[in-house]
Amino acid sequence: MRPLSRPARLEGPVKVRTTAREATPRLRLLGVLGAVAIVASACGAKASPAPSGAAVSAAPSVAEATPAATPSGPLVLKVASSAGITTWDPIKSFSTEALYLANMYEPLLWVNPPSASEKFTPAIATSWESSADGMSWTFKIREGVKFHDGEAVTADAVKQSIEAAKDHGGASFIWAPLDTITATDPLTVTMKLKYAAPMDLVAASLYGAWIVSPKALAASAADATYFEKGIDAGTGPYMMESFTPDKEVLMKTFDGYWGATAGTTHYDKVLVSMTPEPVTQQQMLDGGEVDLALNLPTENIASYKTNPNFAFIEEPSFFNYVGYFNVNKKPLDDVRVRQALSLALSYDDIVTIGAQGYGTQSHGPVPAGVFPYSADVPQYHQDLAKAQELLTAAGVQPGLKLEMTYTSSNQNEVRFAPLIKEAYAKLGIDVTLTPMTFDLQWERAKSEDLAKRQDMFLVLYWPTYSDAGSDNLWSLFHSSEKPFFNLSYWKNAEYDKLVDEAGTKTATDREAAQAEYVKAMDLLVDQAPGLFFYDTKFVTAIPTYLQGFQYNLNYPFAAFFYPMHPAN
Amino acid sequence: MKRFLLNRFAGALIVLLGVSIITFTLARLIPSNPAALYIGPRARPDDIERVSRQLGLDQPLPVQYLVYMRDMLTGDWGTSIGTKRPVLDEILNRLPSTLELIFAAMLIAIPVGIALGVLSARWRGRPPDIGVRLVSIVGVSLPAFFLALLLQVFFFRNLHLLPLAGRTSSDLRFTNPLESITGFNLIDSAITGNWVALGDTTYHLILPAIALAAYPLGLIARMTRSTMLETLDQDYIRTARAFGLRSALIDYRLALRNAILPVLTVIGLTFGYLLTGSFFVEIVFNWPGLGTFAVHSIVSVDYPAIMGIALLGAIGYVVINLIVDMVQAWLDPRVRLT
């Protein structure tokens, strides 16, 4: 072909027909071959069997009700959870990392679920007793227990752990009654208290009660980031093998665990994938990618009730929803108004919509199953006529405006807050709903400028340990000069006296304490400084091939992996 | 050329300084208390005060900014409030994961986008052109996270063909553990000859890469079509056709080479966009990259992490733009004169 010369001037556009078939065929073939190679290697990766010695238990498809035959090699439990980690320090821990820590650490004793025949299960302590006046508690430490770093558990180790928790723990306040703790002998600690308190319940707390190796405590004192490297120093059945922030935590069994029993099967390893999205967790469970999903979406969970491959779990939980009225603002300072607003709500609808049916209307601020809950504490039921009467008697005219804050990330509150607005609208009360992040909501509620504080405040609450008398009843409604949790700002001397007296009796006469607390709750419901919406339920679905799952409402963020095992 | 580069570099520094000031100010303007978030819902006032002091939040804002910039220039990008580890370490640990996803997406978007753009231009006004334009519009308009969810439902839930989430199968660490050398799983598995891991990684990369590729693919296709149409109308192209040169030669050797320059700019800018555009895709696919870290940092108002990620994004944009400018200048001498 002769070289192109300068083209002649052309008249008008020249259309030249082109066809796709003129595209280079070689490039296309290369592309196709490349794609085939990649897909083939991917399929090969899927199909290749696990080499011996490193086999894992296969998560079966949902259609199969039994797990695949377990080859030799570690038995791995795969879990999906949204539980994040704010710290690996067991002393400072006060958040959802309890899921992991509850398997790597142990307290002196565990509180059992309400249905159990025994109230407690011994852990690091084998026995305990208190003096008649509840001012002195003695715990006998189990002999032969070792920490994961090889140190022996002694009374001195227990003393150091508790002193550290009291000094700078995330939940240090639970040790407020403690005056001194002494190692009276190598396997005995004695706690002397400033006032009588149920130290058995305190010592069984999910936060601030882990027994930690003194070697690790010393290292942590020297280096505040010691534990953040992923070091664990507990006595629990599992140890940390590795963790990747925001991705996964891998735990392995502790060979020297004191509670190991011959002949029982346990998972050798637990791999927890941090999966923030509940729907993704559901898909992972349905697709067999995990054996256990701890945060299934509430709106989809009913489908598992009729699925023969799953056991549907529905249990009372530690959590309940409470609302506060700002009793310092007119007309909420009038008890008739607060009672009217309590009568205006349809609690059944709130449970159905807010909790998607997984809840029960509260009897006061103590959730069902937790001391000092009582079903005798009265409830409000919707009665709009009576509510209107009360409002009229209190001189409240239609057109009253109230502002209610709630946590924007809490889906339950997002669902039922509009029901409150709608109910109050029937009484001519206009409620402005203000969703906020929880830190801003709390900051505003504690503002020094009283005018900035909200009229109503919704909160999800749970006690730090299994005494909702000293926690819920005290924290939420006991008078305080500067509000901490009492965000109704309510001050009632009679209520304070009842709660204080009940608190001193809890250690020595639990029944008498219960009776005092019930009187306090009766007064609380009558005076209505708050709304008591519902106690939530814990719901989940467990594949039938997975046995040993035990929910304990006293440990709301924890799942105990050691008792779990495949069905066969 | 030297003066051109110096000008660009000086401009880049000014941009980075501006980004640091704006991001720092905006982060501090968020009406939230990171100390309270750090402790959790049970934060007591004295604990908040203690943690605020510990995190340096009690200092005046200009002091906080100067301290931050001084430390950053010496390699200390602060400590993440959320993870308690150095921000730079967190970013560098996660960056390969995100870059691998971005490279995979661009590997899909660039050749497919250019090919579709050329096809569309060649078949202007005909069904292939209409089809490509529809695909482009959908790719550009459909939010990446929504496309990601659709892909999951279709390919995982319905067809059981591709995995739901994650970078590798959870079993892989037990059956064929992958040794991390560069942090890029594809490269590490190739280097170590771990073909099972290579396949598994590729398998997990497909859906998130497609979800992320949709926007740049649509954009590149549109831009290529547009520039090709302009170029194909040029006299020299007409002349080449008149001389009977093959269409493929004309389109790919003559026209595309001239039409590609603006497309290169778009590709460069798209790459920068994907650094932050990958966030939602990573969340949907539980991809352990910068995106998940960024979202968690924003939700928990983790100032040092937010600053670090924002600055990294800015650096990425600036560097990519610089590279694009240099490539353009190399390809087209006229650019050097401007």
Interface residues (C-beta under 8 A of the other chain):
Chain A: L4 P7 L10 P13 V14 V16 T18 T19 A20 E22 A23 T24 I38 S41 A42 C43 G44 A45 K46 S48 A50 P51 A54 A55 V56 A58 G73 P74 V76 K78 G84 I85 T86 T87 F94 S95 G170 A171 F173 T225 E228 T244 P245 D246 K247 E248 L250 K269 L271 S273 M274 T275 P276 E277 T280 Q283 M284 D286 G287 E289 V290 T437 F438 D439 L440 W442 E443 K446 T464 K482 F484
Chain B: P31 S32 N33 A36 L37 Y38 I39 G40 P41 R42 A43 R44 P45 G82 T83 K84 R85 E90 L119 R122 W123 P128 Q152 F156 R157 H160 P163 L164 A165 G166 S170 D171 R173 F174 T175 N176 W195 V196 A197 L198 G199 D200 T202 Y203 D233 D235 Y236 R238 T239 A240 R241 A242 F243 R246 S247 A248 D251 I283 V284 N286 P288 T292 F293 H296
